[in-house]
Amino acid sequence: MNTVLPDVSISDFSANERPLEWVGMQGIDLPITITEAHYEKQLHAKADVQVNLPVAHIKGIHMSRLYRLLGDLTEGESLSPARIEALLKDMIQTHQDCQTDSARLRLTFDLLVKRPALITESIAGWKAYPVRIDAKLIKGNFLIQASVGVEYSSTCPCSAALSRQLVEQGFLADFPEDAQLSREDIAQWLAKNATLATPHSQRSKAEVRVDLANHSADFGLLALINQIEKALKTPLQTAVKRADEQAFASLNGQNLMFVEDAVRRIQAQLKGAFIKPKANVRHLESLHPHDAVAWSSPLEI
């Protein structure tokens, strides 16, 4: 005998009748495939999915329908903005009995990229870049954005100037005005005393968000990350030998920057190449117990 199982989300009414903006699930484990130019990998993502519940008396949505639809993203071709838009449309369609007209999805994952050393050709290492994809379909209007995180090193221009002054004063103190010095004498003094003071530098983080074209073939994540690192010039390294560490020190010395410099560099680099780029940078100060931060504009959608 077939028994009809009760569905109280439909048969019962809410005791407190009011519409709800978003209802759904968070933190769903999901394998996804990201394919871009020179990149293809299956990655572990976390997914948040929700729909709206505009009818005040309906007790609940159909969570299992959302879960099953989300599973479709793991099958077949690589993930794309068009596939996500199709998913959101299906989420709304399967909730017509709830009069749902809006849906949203958030995916978070790490883009794993193998990066070569700066100088040593024989070594490389893996780097994880945090990524977030946010998509909304609100009453037929589709918006999708990608956010990426990039870590880099920042050396303070003010600290560098103060350090140079101390080295200069040390040199003048060690040699009288009429001292006869050869290049070798100066080089020897610098080898011993050029670090009388050193500027402070710190690990720093940039979060950048861009709008995506609705029907693009991919998300352009690696291209975006590469352009951010090109702008900052001091991305964190993976595998290094001494020659690579020296090259990294040189890059820091040639690219002194405040948070204001960093966020402006990113905006200038991305302008025209990406849709509505927005950046937030954070320098995890080694001088202070607090961070220095700057925004080009708010990141919220």
C-alpha angles and dihedrals in degrees: 000000000000112000120203108227117223120252107197092179086073104026097046128060128223115263089216107043114210136124119256126218098212134007127171144080139311136202100026113168112235137169112223133181118225116194123182138144107310091355137089126154142146108235138186112248137180115221133203117193129181142162130195124254106209098168110088100209100048108106101211149342127248104266094179091058091057091047094052093047091050089056089063089071089067093059132077124349128020122283117275139165089256092055091050092050089051090051093052090050090052091049090056093043093053090053099052089119086062091047088238114174102168137053138174140194133195123191122188124187144135119258105218113212130176111227126194123227117262096246112359107082096195098064136064138156143202123262128191118216115193112233132188126189116197120188131174133181106194114181091325097319111118121203125174129179136179125212123193133185123218125184121209142158121259126195117199114243092207093051090047092054092049090049093050089052092055091049090049092050090048091053093049091048093052097048127048119229094258096045115139106223131181125208088255091055092052093045091051091050092049092049089057102034110025088100096054080121131006128198118246119251131177146187108273136191134215124193114194128185127193135176115245129220107253097233103031116137093237142001099258090226099149092045089052093049092047092052092050091051090047089055095048095039094198107077116167114268132229117198113018141172124194093275090054092047090052091049090051091051088052092051090052092049092051095045108051110170146173119210087262091057093048097051091045091050091054094048092049092049095049099040110117094005098072135033116260098334115201125185139196120185130190127192111201094217120227090192097051136037088234134064132248114228140183135181128199088201137330115298098209119110 
